[in-house]
Amino acid sequence: MVLRRFSSWCGSAFNCFVIAPQKPLSFYNFATQEYFRKYQPPTLIVWGKNDHIFPAEGTYPYQRDLNDVEFHLLDTGHFALEEDGDAIANHITQFLASRLQPIPV
């Protein structure tokens, strides 16, 4: 399992990080949704509520299909990382810290 970054949905403007197997997954297609329903990976969704390209309604399939989903709707537009990168970094850090086991050294 690795932390994978998906940016294929909307070029480099959209960023999604998923803990997933090393085999490729395309973002937001039936195979990916089926994977989510079957394996139920912990998922963090950070979305811009003012994004007119991908409205917040796009999160509903994830919230419906996943049991362990953490959702944050930020007061940003389509370029949420550029607008509120520090808040997103904090959400990612807290999410990973709450769900990943430390590796013994």
N, C-alpha and C positions, 0 to 999 in steps of 0.2 A: 504494500500500500504506500502510496506517495501523495503528497499535496500537489495537485495538478491545477494549472491555470488554464482556463478556457477563455479565449478571446475571439473565437471564430464566429460567434453569433452576430456581432456587429463590428467586425474589424477590431482594431485595438481600443476602441472607445468603451467596450463593455468588458468587464473583468469579473470572472467567477472562479473561486477557488473551491475545489472539492477534494476530499480525501477519497481516493479511488484506486482501483487496480492499475498496474502499469500499462495495460493494453489501452489503446486509444478509445475514447468515447467522444462522439460528437455531441455538442451542447443542444439541449432542448429538442430532442427528437423522440420518437416512440421507444427506441431501444434504450435511450438514457432514462426516460421516465419509467420504463419497465425495470431497469436496473435499480433505480431508486425505490420503487415499490417492493422489489424482491429483497434487497439487501439492507435497506433502511439506514444509509450512512448518516451520521450526525451532519446537519447542514446549517450553515449560516447564510442568511439572506440579508444583504444591506442594499436598500433600494432608494432611489431618489423619488420623492413623492411628486416632484414637478417635472418628471421625465415624460415628455410628450411623445417620444419615439417608442419607449417601452414603458407603458403606464403600469402603475402598481398592481393592476389586475392580473398582470403576468405572473405574479407570485402565487396566485391561488392554486394552480396545479401542484406546486411544491408543498404548500401548506396542507393541501388535501391528501397528498400521497405519502408524506413523510411523518413519522411519529416524533422524531427528535429534530425539530426545526426551530431555530432561533431567528426571529424576524425583526429587523429594524428599518423603519421608514424615516429617512432623513429629509430635512428641508433643503433638498438639492435638486438639480435637474439631471440631464443625461450624463454629464461629466462629474459624477459624484466624487470620484477620487481626487479630481483637481479642486473641487469646491470644498470638500470636507475630509481630506485624506487622513488627518490626525484622528478624527473620530472613527473612521473606518479601520485604521490600524489598531486602535484600542479595542474595537469590537472583535477583530481577528485574533488579537493577542489573548483576550479574555476567553474567547470561544475555544481556542486551541488549548489553553491552560486548563480549562475545565473538562476537557474531553480526552486529552492525550496522556498516556502513562509515561512517567519519566523512564529513560533508558538507564539501567544500572551500569555503572562504570567500574 
